[in-house]
Amino acid sequence: MLLLTACRSGEDPAGLGPGRSLRIATTTSLEASGLLDVLLPAFQRHSGISVHAVVVGTGQALKFAESGDCDAVLVHDREGEERLLSAGVLIERRMFARNDFVVVGPPEDPAGVRQSPSIIEAFRRVAEKGAFFISRGDDSGTHRAERRLWEKCGIRPAEAWYLSAGQGMIETLLMADEKRGYALSDRSTFLRAKKRFELEILHQGGREVRNEYAILLVNPARHPHARHREAHQLLEFLLSPEGQRLIGSVTAAGTRLFEPAVGEAP
């Protein structure tokens, strides 16, 4: 059973019993895409370990790791992950899946994003037009990626056209649809929910939009209560042939939502 509730260090709020349970903090896109619903029950059947998951933005998931409120994280912000690896909070980063970020917007595309040669140019066109851009504004992995893209553009978004949803990806997409505006989305969530709005993918492709999902384990030297053995079994499962097969099996609108990533260069 997948429990999407908060966890606290030293407690077993799921009532799963000591030693054979695992607490993870996981990014929202893995839940919104349906991937967690495929992976976690399969892992439990394989290992006998029950998983207690809290679904939050990547920024919050990394904070859970810092405070020792989980045993592992499944996240997608390489820079944030590297900081906690260097600090000794997290260990054993392994990429297990990838997809990409896409720029979505209304079919009429008032900023001409569809003709942009790069995502940097796409962002510039939105700013020059003053078209609405809806940001997640929640310190998620997608929000962090979006902020880096604005920095690469050399543009500080203006309040007149830049709106912060402060919510998850689906809520942000619904807001963009209502405002006839643009947003940056992970491909998996967009495809899974696309029947709920008129937005279209207007720009895709390029190194800047690569979206890597990694598992990292909380360092038991930093947090002795961390269930390192169980967390490492989840890592091994995600990287196993069966785990990778399951990752590649999740589709929406006839499109694979994630690419298995074992063996790829980081």
Secondary structure per residue as TSV (DSSP state, phi and psi in degrees):
chain	resnum	aa	ss	phi	psi
A	1	M	-	360.0	130.9
A	2	L	-	-91.6	119.8
A	3	L	E	-109.0	115.6
A	4	L	E	-99.3	72.1
A	5	T	-	-132.1	163.2
A	6	A	-	-69.8	151.7
A	7	C	-	-122.6	153.9
A	8	R	-	-132.0	144.0
A	9	S	T	-61.2	141.2
A	10	G	T	79.0	-0.6
A	11	E	-	-113.2	164.5
A	12	D	-	-126.8	69.2
A	13	P	T	-64.4	-20.3
A	14	A	T	-82.2	-9.0
A	15	G	-	67.2	34.0
A	16	L	-	-91.1	-10.6
A	17	G	-	91.6	151.6
A	18	P	S	-72.4	145.3
A	19	G	S	86.8	-30.0
A	20	R	S	-120.4	31.7
A	21	S	E	-131.0	163.2
A	22	L	E	-144.7	134.9
A	23	R	E	-108.1	123.1
A	24	I	E	-123.9	149.0
A	25	A	E	-110.9	125.0
A	26	T	E	-131.6	144.4
A	27	T	E	-64.8	150.5
A	28	T	H	-64.4	-31.7
A	29	S	H	-66.3	-28.0
A	30	L	H	-69.7	-29.6
A	31	E	H	-81.3	-45.7
A	32	A	H	-63.6	-30.1
A	33	S	T	-78.8	-15.6
A	34	G	T	91.6	-1.2
A	35	L	H	-67.0	-38.9
A	36	L	H	-61.4	-36.6
A	37	D	H	-65.3	-20.6
A	38	V	H	-90.6	-45.4
A	39	L	H	-76.2	-46.5
A	40	L	H	-69.1	-42.8
A	41	P	H	-61.9	-36.4
A	42	A	H	-65.8	-40.3
A	43	F	H	-64.1	-41.3
A	44	Q	H	-63.2	-41.6
A	45	R	H	-64.0	-38.1
A	46	H	H	-71.0	-38.9
A	47	S	H	-110.7	-21.1
A	48	G	-	78.7	7.2
A	49	I	-	-96.7	125.2
A	50	S	E	-83.8	138.6
A	51	V	E	-108.9	127.3
A	52	H	E	-107.2	109.8
A	53	A	E	-111.4	140.4
A	54	V	E	-116.4	124.4
A	55	V	E	-99.7	115.3
A	56	V	E	-145.1	174.6
A	57	G	-	-65.8	159.0
A	58	T	H	-58.4	-40.3
A	59	G	H	-58.1	-44.0
A	60	Q	H	-69.7	-36.9
A	61	A	H	-60.4	-41.5
A	62	L	H	-67.2	-31.7
A	63	K	H	-67.4	-37.8
A	64	F	H	-58.5	-41.2
A	65	A	H	-63.9	-43.3
A	66	E	H	-59.2	-39.5
A	67	S	H	-88.1	-1.4
A	68	G	T	76.4	23.8
A	69	D	-	-92.6	14.8
A	70	C	-	-158.1	170.4
A	71	D	S	-102.5	-22.0
A	72	A	E	-157.5	158.8
A	73	V	E	-126.7	145.4
A	74	L	E	-117.6	106.8
A	75	V	E	-140.5	174.9
A	76	H	-	-146.4	62.7
A	77	D	-	-146.1	93.4
A	78	R	H	-56.9	-41.8
A	79	E	H	-63.4	-46.5
A	80	G	H	-64.2	-37.8
A	81	E	H	-64.3	-43.5
A	82	E	H	-63.7	-34.5
A	83	R	H	-62.5	-42.1
A	84	L	H	-77.4	-26.7
A	85	L	H	-65.1	-44.9
A	86	S	H	-64.9	-32.6
A	87	A	T	-80.7	-6.6
A	88	G	T	80.4	11.5
A	89	V	S	-77.8	-41.3
A	90	L	E	-117.8	155.0
A	91	I	E	-139.7	163.7
A	92	E	E	58.2	55.7
A	93	R	E	-69.3	127.2
A	94	R	E	-137.1	125.8
A	95	M	E	-76.4	131.6
A	96	F	E	-119.7	-14.6
A	97	A	E	-158.7	161.0
A	98	R	E	-151.3	157.1
A	99	N	E	-152.0	-141.3
A	100	D	E	-149.1	166.3
A	101	F	E	-92.7	148.0
A	102	V	E	-131.7	151.2
A	103	V	E	-94.1	124.2
A	104	V	E	-116.5	156.3
A	105	G	E	-171.5	-176.0
A	106	P	-	-71.1	151.6
A	107	P	T	-56.8	-32.7
A	108	E	T	-72.2	-18.7
A	109	D	-	45.9	67.1
A	110	P	T	-62.8	-24.7
A	111	A	T	-89.6	-3.9
A	112	G	-	70.1	32.9
A	113	V	G	-64.9	-32.7
A	114	R	G	-59.4	-28.7
A	115	Q	G	-94.0	5.3
A	116	S	-	-70.9	134.9
A	117	P	S	-76.3	-15.0
A	118	S	S	-152.1	164.2
A	119	I	H	-69.3	-29.7
A	120	I	H	-62.8	-44.4
A	121	E	H	-66.5	-35.3
A	122	A	H	-60.9	-45.5
A	123	F	H	-63.3	-41.5
A	124	R	H	-60.8	-39.9
A	125	R	H	-66.4	-37.5
A	126	V	H	-62.5	-43.9
A	127	A	H	-66.4	-43.6
A	128	E	H	-64.3	-36.7
A	129	K	H	-76.3	-23.2
A	130	G	T	70.4	27.7
A	131	A	-	-75.7	152.3
A	132	F	-	-61.7	133.2
A	133	F	E	-125.0	125.0
A	134	I	E	-102.4	116.7
A	135	S	E	-96.4	146.6
A	136	R	-	-62.5	-40.5
A	137	G	-	61.8	29.7
A	138	D	S	-126.3	14.0
A	139	D	-	60.5	27.0
A	140	S	-	-77.6	172.9
A	141	G	H	-60.8	-38.3
A	142	T	H	-66.5	-43.0
A	143	H	H	-62.9	-41.5
A	144	R	H	-64.1	-40.6
A	145	A	H	-63.5	-41.3
A	146	E	H	-62.4	-43.5
A	147	R	H	-61.1	-39.3
A	148	R	H	-65.6	-35.1
A	149	L	H	-67.5	-41.2
A	150	W	H	-62.2	-38.1
A	151	E	H	-63.3	-41.6
A	152	K	H	-64.9	-30.5
A	153	C	H	-73.4	-20.0
A	154	G	T	73.8	26.1
A	155	I	-	-118.3	133.9
A	156	R	-	-101.7	109.3
A	157	P	-	-55.5	140.8
A	158	A	-	-91.9	143.7
A	159	E	T	-62.5	-24.5
A	160	A	T	-63.3	-31.7
A	161	W	T	-125.3	-9.8
A	162	Y	E	-102.4	114.1
A	163	L	E	-115.1	135.0
A	164	S	E	-101.5	119.9
A	165	A	-	-77.0	-34.8
A	166	G	-	63.5	28.0
A	167	Q	S	-139.8	-173.6
A	168	G	-	-74.0	179.3
A	169	M	H	-65.3	-44.9
A	170	I	H	-64.2	-42.5
A	171	E	H	-63.3	-37.3
A	172	T	H	-65.4	-41.5
A	173	L	H	-65.6	-39.8
A	174	L	H	-63.4	-38.0
A	175	M	H	-67.0	-41.8
A	176	A	H	-62.5	-39.6
A	177	D	H	-62.8	-44.1
A	178	E	H	-64.4	-38.0
A	179	K	H	-87.6	-2.5
A	180	R	T	54.6	44.8
A	181	G	-	-115.6	-170.5
A	182	Y	B	-110.6	161.2
A	183	A	E	-158.3	158.1
A	184	L	E	-98.5	129.9
A	185	S	E	-133.8	148.9
A	186	D	E	-71.0	142.6
A	187	R	H	-60.5	-38.8
A	188	S	H	-63.9	-46.3
A	189	T	H	-66.3	-40.4
A	190	F	H	-60.5	-48.9
A	191	L	H	-65.7	-36.1
A	192	R	H	-66.3	-31.4
A	193	A	H	-111.0	6.5
A	194	K	G	-62.5	-22.3
A	195	K	G	-69.1	-11.4
A	196	R	G	-89.1	-4.5
A	197	F	S	-153.0	173.0
A	198	E	-	-96.2	-2.7
A	199	L	-	-56.9	149.3
A	200	E	E	-126.2	156.2
A	201	I	E	-74.4	119.4
A	202	L	E	-107.6	-22.8
A	203	H	E	-146.8	138.0
A	204	Q	-	-153.5	159.1
A	205	G	-	95.5	153.2
A	206	G	S	113.6	152.8
A	207	R	G	-61.8	-33.0
A	208	E	G	-65.2	-19.4
A	209	V	G	-104.1	8.9
A	210	R	E	-62.4	134.2
A	211	N	E	-126.1	104.3
A	212	E	E	-100.1	133.2
A	213	Y	E	-106.7	128.5
A	214	A	E	-130.2	152.0
A	215	I	E	-105.4	135.6
A	216	L	E	-132.8	143.3
A	217	L	E	-101.5	140.8
A	218	V	E	-68.8	134.0
A	219	N	-	-72.9	116.2
A	220	P	T	-67.3	-17.7
A	221	A	T	-70.9	-26.1
A	222	R	T	-89.8	-40.1
A	223	H	-	-127.9	92.4
A	224	P	T	-59.4	-23.3
A	225	H	T	-78.6	-8.7
A	226	A	S	-60.8	136.6
A	227	R	-	-87.8	79.0
A	228	H	H	-67.1	-40.4
A	229	R	H	-60.5	-47.2
A	230	E	H	-67.3	-39.4
A	231	A	H	-63.1	-39.7
A	232	H	H	-68.1	-31.5
A	233	Q	H	-66.1	-36.0
A	234	L	H	-66.1	-42.8
A	235	L	H	-56.1	-49.1
A	236	E	H	-61.9	-37.8
A	237	F	H	-65.8	-44.5
A	238	L	H	-61.8	-32.6
A	239	L	H	-89.7	-7.9
A	240	S	S	-73.3	162.3
A	241	P	H	-54.7	-39.1
A	242	E	H	-68.4	-44.3
A	243	G	H	-61.1	-43.2
A	244	Q	H	-67.4	-35.6
A	245	R	H	-63.4	-43.8
A	246	L	H	-63.8	-40.3
A	247	I	H	-59.9	-41.5
A	248	G	H	-77.5	-7.4
A	249	S	H	-89.5	-11.7
A	250	V	-	-83.6	121.7
A	251	T	E	-131.8	163.4
A	252	A	E	-154.7	140.9
A	253	A	T	52.9	34.0
A	254	G	T	74.7	12.0
A	255	T	E	-121.5	135.6
A	256	R	E	-65.5	132.2
A	257	L	S	-86.3	-26.8
A	258	F	-	-137.5	146.1
A	259	E	E	-101.3	130.7
A	260	P	E	-57.3	145.2
A	261	A	-	-123.4	2.1
A	262	V	T	-63.6	133.5
A	263	G	T	90.5	-8.0
A	264	E	S	-82.7	152.4
A	265	A	-	-67.5	138.4
A	266	P	-	-68.8	360.0
